[in-house]
Amino acid sequence: MEAQIVLEYEDKKTALAVASAISPDNFRTPTGLSIETCHADGKVATTVRCTRGIPSLTATIDDLLFCASTAEKVLQAVKKLEGV
């Protein structure tokens, strides 16, 4: 099974920050699971490949989206502190 999640941001800098926050997942995955994240033109694309069943794929996507959401919230907080 394979899923691709594409998140769009208003600028390349934000996309880079989110991709950097979630990309460590690319290197630490159990057998039967792979995650690849890249960014370009304000978009972050993540491909999840899973042979461990739908529950594992669903949990991985949920974790990925939670991490992306957390990164977005941190970036918003930093922008507020900087007065941007």
Backbone as XML, in Angstrom:
<?xml version="1.0"?>
<chain id="A" units="angstrom">
  <residue number="1" name="MET">
    <atom name="N" x="0.838" y="-1.171" z="0.000"/>
    <atom name="CA" x="0.000" y="0.000" z="0.000"/>
    <atom name="C" x="0.884" y="1.235" z="0.000"/>
  </residue>
  <residue number="2" name="GLU">
    <atom name="N" x="0.365" y="2.280" z="-0.594"/>
    <atom name="CA" x="1.117" y="3.520" z="-0.674"/>
    <atom name="C" x="0.158" y="4.691" z="-0.555"/>
  </residue>
  <residue number="3" name="ALA">
    <atom name="N" x="0.610" y="5.727" z="0.143"/>
    <atom name="CA" x="-0.169" y="6.960" z="0.250"/>
    <atom name="C" x="0.776" y="8.132" z="0.054"/>
  </residue>
  <residue number="4" name="GLN">
    <atom name="N" x="0.266" y="9.185" z="-0.572"/>
    <atom name="CA" x="1.057" y="10.403" z="-0.710"/>
    <atom name="C" x="0.258" y="11.553" z="-0.120"/>
  </residue>
  <residue number="5" name="ILE">
    <atom name="N" x="0.918" y="12.308" z="0.748"/>
    <atom name="CA" x="0.314" y="13.472" z="1.378"/>
    <atom name="C" x="1.054" y="14.689" z="0.876"/>
  </residue>
  <residue number="6" name="VAL">
    <atom name="N" x="0.327" y="15.668" z="0.354"/>
    <atom name="CA" x="0.938" y="16.906" z="-0.120"/>
    <atom name="C" x="0.346" y="18.055" z="0.685"/>
  </residue>
  <residue number="7" name="LEU">
    <atom name="N" x="1.214" y="18.798" z="1.341"/>
    <atom name="CA" x="0.810" y="19.966" z="2.120"/>
    <atom name="C" x="1.332" y="21.206" z="1.402"/>
  </residue>
  <residue number="8" name="GLU">
    <atom name="N" x="0.477" y="22.205" z="1.244"/>
    <atom name="CA" x="0.862" y="23.428" z="0.551"/>
    <atom name="C" x="0.968" y="24.577" z="1.545"/>
  </residue>
  <residue number="9" name="TYR">
    <atom name="N" x="2.022" y="25.385" z="1.377"/>
    <atom name="CA" x="2.266" y="26.524" z="2.260"/>
    <atom name="C" x="2.399" y="27.784" z="1.435"/>
  </residue>
  <residue number="10" name="GLU">
    <atom name="N" x="2.294" y="28.926" z="2.114"/>
    <atom name="CA" x="2.314" y="30.194" z="1.389"/>
    <atom name="C" x="3.701" y="30.586" z="0.900"/>
  </residue>
  <residue number="11" name="ASP">
    <atom name="N" x="4.741" y="29.948" z="1.439"/>
    <atom name="CA" x="6.087" y="30.279" z="0.973"/>
    <atom name="C" x="7.035" y="29.081" z="1.113"/>
  </residue>
  <residue number="12" name="LYS">
    <atom name="N" x="8.139" y="29.178" z="0.398"/>
    <atom name="CA" x="9.128" y="28.096" z="0.382"/>
    <atom name="C" x="9.789" y="27.903" z="1.742"/>
  </residue>
  <residue number="13" name="LYS">
    <atom name="N" x="9.981" y="29.003" z="2.474"/>
    <atom name="CA" x="10.642" y="28.945" z="3.773"/>
    <atom name="C" x="9.837" y="28.099" z="4.765"/>
  </residue>
  <residue number="14" name="THR">
    <atom name="N" x="8.527" y="28.278" z="4.768"/>
    <atom name="CA" x="7.664" y="27.494" z="5.656"/>
    <atom name="C" x="7.677" y="26.027" z="5.249"/>
  </residue>
  <residue number="15" name="ALA">
    <atom name="N" x="7.602" y="25.765" z="3.950"/>
    <atom name="CA" x="7.632" y="24.378" z="3.467"/>
    <atom name="C" x="8.942" y="23.696" z="3.864"/>
  </residue>
  <residue number="16" name="LEU">
    <atom name="N" x="10.048" y="24.411" z="3.742"/>
    <atom name="CA" x="11.340" y="23.860" z="4.132"/>
    <atom name="C" x="11.365" y="23.542" z="5.624"/>
  </residue>
  <residue number="17" name="ALA">
    <atom name="N" x="10.842" y="24.444" z="6.441"/>
    <atom name="CA" x="10.842" y="24.228" z="7.890"/>
    <atom name="C" x="9.998" y="23.015" z="8.273"/>
  </residue>
  <residue number="18" name="VAL">
    <atom name="N" x="8.823" y="22.876" z="7.674"/>
    <atom name="CA" x="7.955" y="21.734" z="7.985"/>
    <atom name="C" x="8.600" y="20.441" z="7.490"/>
  </residue>
  <residue number="19" name="ALA">
    <atom name="N" x="9.131" y="20.463" z="6.282"/>
    <atom name="CA" x="9.796" y="19.262" z="5.747"/>
    <atom name="C" x="10.973" y="18.853" z="6.629"/>
  </residue>
  <residue number="20" name="SER">
    <atom name="N" x="11.723" y="19.821" z="7.109"/>
    <atom name="CA" x="12.854" y="19.525" z="7.981"/>
    <atom name="C" x="12.389" y="18.938" z="9.312"/>
  </residue>
  <residue number="21" name="ALA">
    <atom name="N" x="11.260" y="19.412" z="9.799"/>
    <atom name="CA" x="10.732" y="18.921" z="11.077"/>
    <atom name="C" x="10.247" y="17.482" z="10.993"/>
  </residue>
  <residue number="22" name="ILE">
    <atom name="N" x="9.693" y="17.095" z="9.850"/>
    <atom name="CA" x="9.143" y="15.742" z="9.741"/>
    <atom name="C" x="10.061" y="14.773" z="9.015"/>
  </residue>
  <residue number="23" name="SER">
    <atom name="N" x="11.103" y="15.251" z="8.375"/>
    <atom name="CA" x="11.965" y="14.366" z="7.592"/>
    <atom name="C" x="12.773" y="13.353" z="8.397"/>
  </residue>
  <residue number="24" name="PRO">
    <atom name="N" x="13.052" y="13.552" z="9.684"/>
    <atom name="CA" x="13.756" y="12.483" z="10.396"/>
    <atom name="C" x="13.027" y="11.146" z="10.326"/>
  </residue>
  <residue number="25" name="ASP">
    <atom name="N" x="11.727" y="11.160" z="10.077"/>
    <atom name="CA" x="10.978" y="9.917" z="9.910"/>
    <atom name="C" x="11.487" y="9.104" z="8.732"/>
  </residue>
  <residue number="26" name="ASN">
    <atom name="N" x="12.160" y="9.773" z="7.784"/>
    <atom name="CA" x="12.685" y="9.071" z="6.615"/>
    <atom name="C" x="13.720" y="8.012" z="7.001"/>
  </residue>
  <residue number="27" name="PHE">
    <atom name="N" x="14.340" y="8.157" z="8.151"/>
    <atom name="CA" x="15.466" y="7.307" z="8.501"/>
    <atom name="C" x="15.161" y="6.263" z="9.566"/>
  </residue>
  <residue number="28" name="ARG">
    <atom name="N" x="14.098" y="6.417" z="10.308"/>
    <atom name="CA" x="13.796" y="5.498" z="11.408"/>
    <atom name="C" x="12.423" y="4.875" z="11.204"/>
  </residue>
  <residue number="29" name="THR">
    <atom name="N" x="12.378" y="3.814" z="10.457"/>
    <atom name="CA" x="11.103" y="3.139" z="10.237"/>
    <atom name="C" x="11.260" y="1.637" z="10.450"/>
  </residue>
  <residue number="30" name="PRO">
    <atom name="N" x="10.207" y="1.022" z="10.942"/>
    <atom name="CA" x="10.254" y="-0.431" z="11.121"/>
    <atom name="C" x="10.249" y="-1.157" z="9.767"/>
  </residue>
  <residue number="31" name="THR">
    <atom name="N" x="10.593" y="-2.412" z="9.789"/>
    <atom name="CA" x="10.548" y="-3.232" z="8.587"/>
    <atom name="C" x="9.127" y="-3.200" z="8.011"/>
  </residue>
  <residue number="32" name="GLY">
    <atom name="N" x="9.047" y="-3.040" z="6.698"/>
    <atom name="CA" x="7.743" y="-3.019" z="6.035"/>
    <atom name="C" x="7.129" y="-1.639" z="5.935"/>
  </residue>
  <residue number="33" name="LEU">
    <atom name="N" x="7.890" y="-0.620" z="6.325"/>
    <atom name="CA" x="7.376" y="0.746" z="6.301"/>
    <atom name="C" x="8.476" y="1.670" z="5.812"/>
  </residue>
  <residue number="34" name="SER">
    <atom name="N" x="8.155" y="2.539" z="4.856"/>
    <atom name="CA" x="9.116" y="3.558" z="4.431"/>
    <atom name="C" x="8.395" y="4.882" z="4.262"/>
  </residue>
  <residue number="35" name="ILE">
    <atom name="N" x="9.107" y="5.944" z="4.606"/>
    <atom name="CA" x="8.551" y="7.295" z="4.527"/>
    <atom name="C" x="9.585" y="8.177" z="3.850"/>
  </residue>
  <residue number="36" name="GLU">
    <atom name="N" x="9.167" y="8.864" z="2.800"/>
    <atom name="CA" x="10.061" y="9.777" z="2.083"/>
    <atom name="C" x="9.385" y="11.137" z="2.003"/>
  </residue>
  <residue number="37" name="THR">
    <atom name="N" x="10.102" y="12.166" z="2.436"/>
    <atom name="CA" x="9.569" y="13.524" z="2.422"/>
    <atom name="C" x="10.472" y="14.415" z="1.592"/>
  </residue>
  <residue number="38" name="CYS">
    <atom name="N" x="9.876" y="15.260" z="0.759"/>
    <atom name="CA" x="10.634" y="16.256" z="0.009"/>
    <atom name="C" x="9.821" y="17.541" z="-0.050"/>
  </residue>
  <residue number="39" name="HIS">
    <atom name="N" x="10.474" y="18.629" z="-0.428"/>
    <atom name="CA" x="9.783" y="19.917" z="-0.526"/>
    <atom name="C" x="10.223" y="20.635" z="-1.796"/>
  </residue>
  <residue number="40" name="ALA">
    <atom name="N" x="9.299" y="21.406" z="-2.349"/>
    <atom name="CA" x="9.594" y="22.230" z="-3.525"/>
    <atom name="C" x="8.451" y="23.211" z="-3.728"/>
  </residue>
  <residue number="41" name="ASP">
    <atom name="N" x="8.792" y="24.431" z="-4.079"/>
    <atom name="CA" x="7.809" y="25.455" z="-4.450"/>
    <atom name="C" x="6.678" y="25.617" z="-3.438"/>
  </residue>
  <residue number="42" name="GLY">
    <atom name="N" x="7.002" y="25.618" z="-2.163"/>
    <atom name="CA" x="5.995" y="25.835" z="-1.137"/>
    <atom name="C" x="5.159" y="24.617" z="-0.808"/>
  </residue>
  <residue number="43" name="LYS">
    <atom name="N" x="5.573" y="23.460" z="-1.292"/>
    <atom name="CA" x="4.833" y="22.226" z="-1.023"/>
    <atom name="C" x="5.745" y="21.222" z="-0.326"/>
  </residue>
  <residue number="44" name="VAL">
    <atom name="N" x="5.137" y="20.425" z="0.553"/>
    <atom name="CA" x="5.829" y="19.319" z="1.203"/>
    <atom name="C" x="5.096" y="18.051" z="0.790"/>
  </residue>
  <residue number="45" name="ALA">
    <atom name="N" x="5.805" y="17.130" z="0.155"/>
    <atom name="CA" x="5.210" y="15.870" z="-0.297"/>
    <atom name="C" x="5.845" y="14.717" z="0.466"/>
  </residue>
  <residue number="46" name="THR">
    <atom name="N" x="4.996" y="13.890" z="1.043"/>
    <atom name="CA" x="5.471" y="12.720" z="1.764"/>
    <atom name="C" x="4.811" y="11.482" z="1.185"/>
  </residue>
  <residue number="47" name="THR">
    <atom name="N" x="5.619" y="10.496" z="0.868"/>
    <atom name="CA" x="5.120" y="9.218" z="0.380"/>
    <atom name="C" x="5.351" y="8.176" z="1.463"/>
  </residue>
  <residue number="48" name="VAL">
    <atom name="N" x="4.280" y="7.468" z="1.813"/>
    <atom name="CA" x="4.349" y="6.409" z="2.814"/>
    <atom name="C" x="4.071" y="5.091" z="2.101"/>
  </residue>
  <residue number="49" name="ARG">
    <atom name="N" x="4.999" y="4.152" z="2.227"/>
    <atom name="CA" x="4.815" y="2.808" z="1.678"/>
    <atom name="C" x="4.758" y="1.843" z="2.856"/>
  </residue>
  <residue number="50" name="CYS">
    <atom name="N" x="3.753" y="0.959" z="2.841"/>
    <atom name="CA" x="3.549" y="0.083" z="3.988"/>
    <atom name="C" x="3.058" y="-1.286" z="3.547"/>
  </residue>
  <residue number="51" name="THR">
    <atom name="N" x="3.736" y="-2.315" z="4.041"/>
    <atom name="CA" x="3.289" y="-3.687" z="3.796"/>
    <atom name="C" x="2.785" y="-4.321" z="5.092"/>
  </residue>
  <residue number="52" name="ARG">
    <atom name="N" x="2.609" y="-3.499" z="6.106"/>
    <atom name="CA" x="2.225" y="-3.979" z="7.427"/>
    <atom name="C" x="0.719" y="-3.933" z="7.683"/>
  </residue>
  <residue number="53" name="GLY">
    <atom name="N" x="-0.077" y="-3.562" z="6.686"/>
    <atom name="CA" x="-1.524" y="-3.533" z="6.830"/>
    <atom name="C" x="-2.073" y="-2.118" z="6.966"/>
  </residue>
  <residue number="54" name="ILE">
    <atom name="N" x="-3.373" y="-2.013" z="6.769"/>
    <atom name="CA" x="-4.051" y="-0.713" z="6.804"/>
    <atom name="C" x="-3.933" y="-0.031" z="8.170"/>
  </residue>
  <residue number="55" name="PRO">
    <atom name="N" x="-4.075" y="-0.741" z="9.287"/>
    <atom name="CA" x="-3.943" y="-0.053" z="10.581"/>
    <atom name="C" x="-2.576" y="0.634" z="10.748"/>
  </residue>
  <residue number="56" name="SER">
    <atom name="N" x="-1.527" y="-0.007" z="10.305"/>
    <atom name="CA" x="-0.194" y="0.579" z="10.404"/>
    <atom name="C" x="-0.055" y="1.783" z="9.479"/>
  </residue>
  <residue number="57" name="LEU">
    <atom name="N" x="-0.582" y="1.680" z="8.268"/>
    <atom name="CA" x="-0.544" y="2.800" z="7.328"/>
    <atom name="C" x="-1.316" y="3.985" z="7.894"/>
  </residue>
  <residue number="58" name="THR">
    <atom name="N" x="-2.498" y="3.726" z="8.417"/>
    <atom name="CA" x="-3.333" y="4.783" z="8.982"/>
    <atom name="C" x="-2.645" y="5.457" z="10.173"/>
  </residue>
  <residue number="59" name="ALA">
    <atom name="N" x="-2.067" y="4.655" z="11.058"/>
    <atom name="CA" x="-1.370" y="5.206" z="12.224"/>
    <atom name="C" x="-0.172" y="6.056" z="11.797"/>
  </residue>
  <residue number="60" name="THR">
    <atom name="N" x="0.535" y="5.618" z="10.766"/>
    <atom name="CA" x="1.694" y="6.361" z="10.275"/>
    <atom name="C" x="1.273" y="7.701" z="9.692"/>
  </residue>
  <residue number="61" name="ILE">
    <atom name="N" x="0.203" y="7.704" z="8.912"/>
    <atom name="CA" x="-0.304" y="8.957" z="8.338"/>
    <atom name="C" x="-0.764" y="9.889" z="9.450"/>
  </residue>
  <residue number="62" name="ASP">
    <atom name="N" x="-1.449" y="9.349" z="10.447"/>
    <atom name="CA" x="-1.904" y="10.152" z="11.582"/>
    <atom name="C" x="-0.709" y="10.784" z="12.304"/>
  </residue>
  <residue number="63" name="ASP">
    <atom name="N" x="0.321" y="10.009" z="12.560"/>
    <atom name="CA" x="1.529" y="10.530" z="13.214"/>
    <atom name="C" x="2.190" y="11.614" z="12.373"/>
  </residue>
  <residue number="64" name="LEU">
    <atom name="N" x="2.276" y="11.380" z="11.088"/>
    <atom name="CA" x="2.888" y="12.345" z="10.178"/>
    <atom name="C" x="2.137" y="13.675" z="10.206"/>
  </residue>
  <residue number="65" name="LEU">
    <atom name="N" x="0.815" y="13.608" z="10.108"/>
    <atom name="CA" x="0.013" y="14.835" z="10.106"/>
    <atom name="C" x="0.085" y="15.550" z="11.452"/>
  </residue>
  <residue number="66" name="PHE">
    <atom name="N" x="0.162" y="14.787" z="12.548"/>
    <atom name="CA" x="0.310" y="15.392" z="13.871"/>
    <atom name="C" x="1.639" y="16.137" z="13.961"/>
  </residue>
  <residue number="67" name="CYS">
    <atom name="N" x="2.709" y="15.535" z="13.473"/>
    <atom name="CA" x="4.022" y="16.182" z="13.489"/>
    <atom name="C" x="4.037" y="17.439" z="12.623"/>
  </residue>
  <residue number="68" name="ALA">
    <atom name="N" x="3.414" y="17.378" z="11.457"/>
    <atom name="CA" x="3.339" y="18.552" z="10.581"/>
    <atom name="C" x="2.535" y="19.660" z="11.250"/>
  </residue>
  <residue number="69" name="SER">
    <atom name="N" x="1.429" y="19.306" z="11.889"/>
    <atom name="CA" x="0.608" y="20.286" z="12.595"/>
    <atom name="C" x="1.383" y="20.939" z="13.734"/>
  </residue>
  <residue number="70" name="THR">
    <atom name="N" x="2.139" y="20.145" z="14.460"/>
    <atom name="CA" x="2.953" y="20.681" z="15.550"/>
    <atom name="C" x="3.999" y="21.652" z="15.011"/>
  </residue>
  <residue number="71" name="ALA">
    <atom name="N" x="4.645" y="21.296" z="13.931"/>
    <atom name="CA" x="5.638" y="22.178" z="13.306"/>
    <atom name="C" x="4.988" y="23.490" z="12.868"/>
  </residue>
  <residue number="72" name="GLU">
    <atom name="N" x="3.805" y="23.409" z="12.286"/>
    <atom name="CA" x="3.087" y="24.614" z="11.856"/>
    <atom name="C" x="2.774" y="25.519" z="13.046"/>
  </residue>
  <residue number="73" name="LYS">
    <atom name="N" x="2.334" y="24.936" z="14.155"/>
    <atom name="CA" x="2.014" y="25.721" z="15.354"/>
    <atom name="C" x="3.251" y="26.392" z="15.924"/>
  </residue>
  <residue number="74" name="VAL">
    <atom name="N" x="4.372" y="25.691" z="15.920"/>
    <atom name="CA" x="5.618" y="26.285" z="16.408"/>
    <atom name="C" x="6.019" y="27.449" z="15.513"/>
  </residue>
  <residue number="75" name="LEU">
    <atom name="N" x="5.923" y="27.272" z="14.211"/>
    <atom name="CA" x="6.273" y="28.358" z="13.289"/>
    <atom name="C" x="5.371" y="29.574" z="13.499"/>
  </residue>
  <residue number="76" name="GLN">
    <atom name="N" x="4.087" y="29.348" z="13.726"/>
    <atom name="CA" x="3.161" y="30.461" z="13.992"/>
    <atom name="C" x="3.534" y="31.179" z="15.273"/>
  </residue>
  <residue number="77" name="ALA">
    <atom name="N" x="3.898" y="30.431" z="16.304"/>
    <atom name="CA" x="4.299" y="31.049" z="17.578"/>
    <atom name="C" x="5.553" y="31.871" z="17.417"/>
  </residue>
  <residue number="78" name="VAL">
    <atom name="N" x="6.516" y="31.352" z="16.665"/>
    <atom name="CA" x="7.763" y="32.080" z="16.437"/>
    <atom name="C" x="7.485" y="33.375" z="15.663"/>
  </residue>
  <residue number="79" name="LYS">
    <atom name="N" x="6.623" y="33.295" z="14.662"/>
    <atom name="CA" x="6.279" y="34.502" z="13.881"/>
    <atom name="C" x="5.645" y="35.553" z="14.776"/>
  </residue>
  <residue number="80" name="LYS">
    <atom name="N" x="4.782" y="35.133" z="15.689"/>
    <atom name="CA" x="4.146" y="36.082" z="16.620"/>
    <atom name="C" x="5.204" y="36.733" z="17.505"/>
  </residue>
  <residue number="81" name="LEU">
    <atom name="N" x="6.138" y="35.951" z="18.009"/>
    <atom name="CA" x="7.186" y="36.488" z="18.874"/>
    <atom name="C" x="8.083" y="37.463" z="18.122"/>
  </residue>
  <residue number="82" name="GLU">
    <atom name="N" x="8.314" y="37.177" z="16.849"/>
    <atom name="CA" x="9.167" y="38.045" z="16.033"/>
    <atom name="C" x="8.398" y="39.251" z="15.496"/>
  </residue>
  <residue number="83" name="GLY">
    <atom name="N" x="7.070" y="39.240" z="15.662"/>
    <atom name="CA" x="6.261" y="40.343" z="15.167"/>
    <atom name="C" x="6.063" y="40.339" z="13.675"/>
  </residue>
  <residue number="84" name="VAL">
    <atom name="N" x="6.129" y="39.167" z="13.077"/>
    <atom name="CA" x="5.974" y="39.041" z="11.614"/>
    <atom name="C" x="4.520" y="39.002" z="11.259"/>
  </residue>
</chain>
